[in-house]
Amino acid sequence: MNTANLAIVGVMALLAVASALGLYRAGGKSQKADTADQDVKDAASQVTQLQAMEQRGADAPQTVDELLDALDKGKA
């Protein structure tokens, strides 16, 4: 093999490695984006659950008389 052919093979190998590295990094960014989307969905779900818990707390009897009345009616 002469020097020109060796240089061409070297450049092609370098380009192949650079392309593979670029694709690998792009795939990692895609996974990070998917993870971030899932984190947002999880946070939204937690907010919804907390709001539901707060609403149940607001609807719950607040005084002893209200609690006793709810027990009498079978709602507690």
N, C-alpha and C positions, 0 to 999 in steps of 0.2 A: 504494500500500500504506500502510495506516495504521500507527501505532506499535505497536499490540497485535500485529498480524500479523508485523511485523518482529521483535518480541521473541520470539514463538513460534518463528519460523524460526531465530533465533539460538540459542535454547535447544535446539532439535532438532539443529542442527549441532554444538553443543557436546557433546551426549549421543552423537552418532554418532562424533565424534572420540574421546571418552573410552572408548566401547565398543570401538572398533577398537584403541586403545592397550592396553586390558585384555586383549583376545584375543591381541594380538601378544606381550605379556609372558607370558601363560599358555602360549603355544606355545613360547616360549623355555625356560620352566621344564621343560616336558615333554621337550624335546630334551636339556636338561642331565641329567634323570633317566635318559633312555635312554643317554646317554654314560656316566653313573656306573655303570649296570648293566653296560655293556660292559666298563668298566674292572675291575669286580669279577670278571667272567668271565675276562678276560685274566690277572688276578693269580692266580686259582685255577688256571688252566692252567699258568702259570709255576711255581707251587708244585708241581704234579703232575710237571712235567718235572724240576724240581730234585730231588724225592724219587726219581724213577726214576734220575737220574744218580748220586745218593748210593748207592742200592741197588746199581747196577752197580759202583760203586767199592768197596763193601763185599764184593761177590762176587768181585772181581778178586783174582788172586794177590798176596799181600802180601810174599812173600820171593822171593829168587832161586830157591831150590829149588822153591817152589810154581810159579813161572813156568816153569821148565824142565820140571817134571812135566806142566804143562798143555800145553806145546808138544809134548812127547812123545806125549801122548794126543790131540793135534789139537784141543784146546779153546781155544787162544789164537790 
